[in-house]
Amino acid sequence: MPLTKFAGFDWRELRRLSKGLRFFPTRSTRHERDRFRVARCLVMTGMLVSCPFRLPASDKSPFTNQEQLEYVVKWDPPGWMFFIPEVTAGKLAFTVKEGAADEGSLVHRFQGSAISTSSLLKVNDIFDSASQGTDLCSLRMLKRTHEGKRHREVEVQIDREKKTARVVEKDLGVDPPKTLRDDTIKDFPVCATDLLGALYRARLFPFQPGGVYQILLTDNGRTQEVTLKPIQKEYIKNEAGSFSTQKVEVQSFFGGLFKQRGAFYIWFTEDARHLPVKFEMKVKLGKVYGNLVKVQE
């Protein structure tokens, strides 16, 4: 899902909130409407990072089975939109499910959900990912996105041995569901990570100051190189607790997966868990950010 395909904000509702203010446009262009569609950040900002790094078998994983992370996501409008208050966009939840053995290699299962809580947003998305071994290479990714009237399902099955990826996309908004895409991609990378598994794969990095990490991310059968750069240490305090963290900047070669230009940061704890306790993405209209509110291990 490219970041430019934001969905969910009700332009008419924004217009109602600004009724009586002359400088707010009474007629909107398509470009202006697109600038307000930041709801997709609710889903994406927590799922954008990964790393080509193999955790030694003798080392302890930073995450455990049944670990649950919950975030509250907010949209902070720019200063000139002072007539619109900060909006609580919704909630993100991530869960580690107990893995299963596949040909002698452990398969980790990750689940995620994004649910809107604002009347301006209509999002109810679920994600299910399977990643293989200590390198957490993606094997399968299922996405069911329900955003406004749009209801889609995308499933990607990756065969690492044959270097192929099968992508099936369906429109679930019609009865019976309509298949929109059924492609098999050849010469697929042996090891790439999907948007959900990437959140956990990133936690394998030590994120030493001055380090630069090249990674590979896949979404809907496409792949994109991403760079992670630790910037500085910061102390973060939120509902989940107080944490000493490394602030990490996530950069991509724009024009592929990520067409929305803007700074994106994630704060990882410096302890062995490397918990992502905060994220922030600057967009054309302000910023979208999320804070960890609950950890269950």
C-alpha positions in Angstrom: 0.0 0.0 0.0 1.8 3.2 -1.1 1.6 6.0 1.4 0.0 8.3 -1.0 -3.2 6.2 -1.0 -4.5 7.6 2.2 -8.2 7.0 2.8 -10.8 7.7 5.4 -11.0 11.4 6.1 -14.4 12.8 5.4 -13.9 16.1 3.6 -17.5 17.2 4.2 -16.9 16.8 8.0 -13.8 18.9 7.8 -15.7 21.5 6.0 -18.4 21.4 8.6 -15.9 22.0 11.4 -14.6 25.0 9.6 -18.0 26.5 8.7 -17.9 30.3 8.9 -14.1 30.6 8.3 -13.6 32.5 5.1 -10.1 31.3 4.4 -11.2 27.6 4.4 -12.0 26.6 0.8 -15.6 26.1 0.1 -14.8 24.2 -3.0 -12.0 21.6 -3.0 -9.8 20.3 -5.8 -8.9 16.6 -6.0 -5.4 17.5 -4.9 -6.6 19.3 -1.8 -8.8 16.3 -0.9 -5.9 14.0 -1.3 -3.8 16.1 1.1 -6.3 15.4 3.9 -6.3 11.6 3.4 -3.8 10.9 6.1 -5.8 8.0 7.6 -3.6 5.4 5.9 -0.7 6.5 8.2 -2.7 4.8 11.0 -1.8 1.5 9.3 1.5 2.2 7.7 3.6 4.1 10.2 3.9 1.2 12.5 4.9 -1.2 9.7 7.6 0.3 7.5 10.9 -1.0 8.7 12.9 -4.2 8.4 16.6 -5.3 8.3 18.7 -7.8 6.4 20.2 -9.1 9.7 20.4 -12.7 10.9 20.1 -13.2 14.7 22.6 -15.8 15.8 20.8 -19.0 17.0 22.4 -18.7 20.4 21.1 -15.2 21.0 17.8 -14.5 22.7 15.1 -12.9 20.5 14.0 -9.4 21.6 10.3 -10.5 21.3 8.5 -13.4 22.9 5.5 -15.5 21.9 2.2 -13.9 22.9 3.8 -10.4 23.2 1.2 -7.7 22.6 1.8 -4.1 21.8 -0.9 -1.4 21.6 -0.6 2.1 20.3 -2.8 5.2 20.2 -2.3 7.1 16.9 -3.0 10.8 16.5 -3.0 13.4 13.8 -1.6 16.8 14.7 -2.7 19.4 12.1 -0.3 22.2 11.1 -0.4 25.5 12.9 -2.4 27.4 10.2 -5.2 24.8 10.7 -5.7 26.0 14.3 -9.5 25.6 13.9 -9.1 21.8 13.8 -8.0 20.3 17.1 -5.6 17.3 17.3 -7.5 14.2 16.3 -7.1 10.8 17.9 -7.1 8.8 14.7 -7.3 5.3 16.1 -5.5 2.3 17.6 -2.8 -0.1 16.4 -2.3 -3.5 17.9 0.4 -6.1 17.2 0.6 -9.7 18.5 3.3 -12.4 18.3 1.7 -15.9 17.9 3.4 -19.1 18.7 5.4 -20.3 15.8 5.4 -23.7 14.1 8.2 -25.8 12.6 8.5 -25.9 8.8 11.1 -28.3 7.4 13.2 -27.8 10.6 13.0 -24.0 10.6 10.8 -22.1 13.0 8.0 -20.0 11.4 6.9 -16.9 13.4 3.4 -15.7 13.0 2.6 -12.0 13.5 -0.9 -10.4 13.6 -1.8 -6.7 13.5 -4.9 -4.6 13.4 -5.7 -0.9 12.8 -9.1 0.5 13.9 -10.2 4.1 13.7 -11.8 5.8 16.6 -12.6 9.2 15.1 -15.7 10.1 13.2 -13.4 11.6 10.5 -11.9 8.1 9.8 -13.4 4.8 8.7 -10.7 2.2 9.0 -10.8 -1.4 10.1 -7.8 -3.4 8.8 -6.3 -6.7 9.8 -2.9 -8.2 8.9 -1.5 -11.7 9.3 2.1 -12.5 8.5 4.3 -15.6 8.6 8.1 -15.3 8.6 10.7 -18.0 8.6 13.7 -18.8 10.7 16.1 -16.5 12.6 16.3 -14.2 9.6 12.5 -13.6 9.6 12.1 -13.8 5.8 8.5 -13.4 4.8 6.6 -16.5 3.6 3.0 -15.2 3.6 1.2 -11.9 4.1 -2.6 -11.5 4.3 -4.1 -8.0 4.4 -7.8 -7.3 4.7 -8.4 -3.6 4.5 -11.8 -2.0 5.1 -11.5 1.8 4.6 -14.7 3.6 3.8 -16.5 1.8 1.0 -13.3 0.1 -0.1 -13.0 -3.5 1.1 -10.0 -5.4 -0.3 -8.0 -8.5 0.5 -4.4 -9.1 -0.7 -2.6 -12.3 -0.1 1.1 -12.9 -1.0 2.6 -16.4 -0.9 6.4 -16.5 -1.2 8.3 -19.6 -2.3 11.9 -19.0 -1.2 13.2 -22.1 -2.9 11.6 -21.3 -6.3 12.2 -17.6 -5.9 8.6 -16.8 -6.7 5.8 -14.8 -5.1 2.1 -15.2 -5.9 -0.1 -12.2 -5.4 -3.9 -12.5 -5.3 -6.0 -9.4 -4.8 -9.8 -9.5 -4.3 -12.6 -6.9 -4.0 -14.6 -8.1 -1.0 -17.1 -5.2 -1.4 -19.1 -7.1 -4.1 -21.0 -10.4 -3.9 -19.5 -12.7 -4.9 -15.9 -11.3 -4.3 -14.1 -10.4 -7.5 -10.5 -11.3 -8.2 -8.7 -8.2 -9.4 -5.2 -9.7 -9.6 -3.6 -13.2 -9.7 0.0 -12.9 -10.6 3.1 -15.0 -10.0 6.3 -13.0 -9.8 9.5 -14.7 -10.8 13.1 -14.0 -9.7 11.7 -12.8 -6.3 14.4 -12.1 -3.7 15.2 -15.1 -1.5 14.8 -13.0 1.7 12.5 -10.0 1.9 10.2 -8.9 4.7 6.6 -7.7 4.6 5.2 -4.6 6.3 4.1 -6.4 9.5 7.0 -8.8 10.0 9.3 -5.9 9.4 8.3 -4.3 12.7 9.8 -7.3 14.5 12.7 -7.8 12.2 13.9 -4.2 12.8 14.2 -5.1 16.5 17.1 -7.4 15.8 19.4 -4.4 15.1 21.6 -3.0 17.9 21.1 0.5 16.4 24.5 1.8 17.4 25.1 5.6 16.9 26.5 6.4 13.5 25.4 3.1 12.0 23.7 2.8 8.6 21.5 -0.2 7.8 20.4 -1.2 4.4 17.2 -3.3 4.3 14.7 -4.8 1.9 11.0 -4.4 2.2 8.2 -6.1 0.2 4.6 -5.0 -0.2 2.0 -6.5 -2.7 4.8 -8.3 -4.5 7.0 -5.2 -4.9 10.3 -4.7 -3.2 12.0 -1.5 -2.0 15.3 -0.7 -0.3 15.1 1.2 2.9 17.8 2.8 5.1 17.7 3.1 8.9 19.9 5.6 10.6 20.1 6.0 14.4 20.2 9.7 15.1 20.4 10.3 18.8 19.4 9.1 22.3 16.2 10.4 23.7 14.2 9.8 26.9 10.6 8.9 26.2 7.7 8.9 28.7 4.3 7.7 27.8 1.4 5.6 29.1 3.5 2.4 28.8 6.3 3.8 31.0 9.6 5.7 30.8 12.2 4.5 28.4 15.8 5.3 27.3 15.6 5.1 23.5 17.5 5.5 20.2 15.7 7.7 17.7 16.0 6.1 14.3 15.3 7.8 11.0 13.8 5.6 8.2 14.6 6.6 4.7 13.6 5.1 1.4 14.4 5.6 -2.2 11.2 7.4 -3.1 9.3 6.6 -6.3 8.7 2.9 -5.4 6.7 1.8 -2.5 6.8 5.2 -0.7 5.6 8.1 -2.9 4.7 10.2 0.1 7.8 12.3 0.9 8.3 13.1 4.5 10.5 12.4 7.5 9.7 9.2 9.4 11.1 8.3 12.8 10.8 5.4 15.3 12.1 5.4 18.9 13.5 2.0 20.0 14.3 1.2 23.6 18.0 0.6 24.4 17.3 -2.5 26.4 17.3 -6.1 25.1 13.7 -5.9 23.9 14.2 -3.0 21.5 10.6 -2.0 21.9 9.3 0.6 19.4 7.7 3.0 21.9 6.9 5.9 19.6 6.7 6.7 15.9 6.2 9.9 14.0 5.7 10.8 10.3 5.6 14.3 8.9 3.0 14.7 6.2 2.0 17.6 4.0 -0.6 18.6 6.6 1.1 18.3 10.0 2.2 15.0 11.4 0.9 11.6 12.3 2.4 10.0 15.5 1.7 7.1 17.8 2.7 6.2 21.3 2.9 2.8 23.0 0.2 2.6 25.6 0.3 -1.1 26.6 2.8 -4.0 26.6 2.0 -7.6 27.5 4.7 -10.2 27.4 
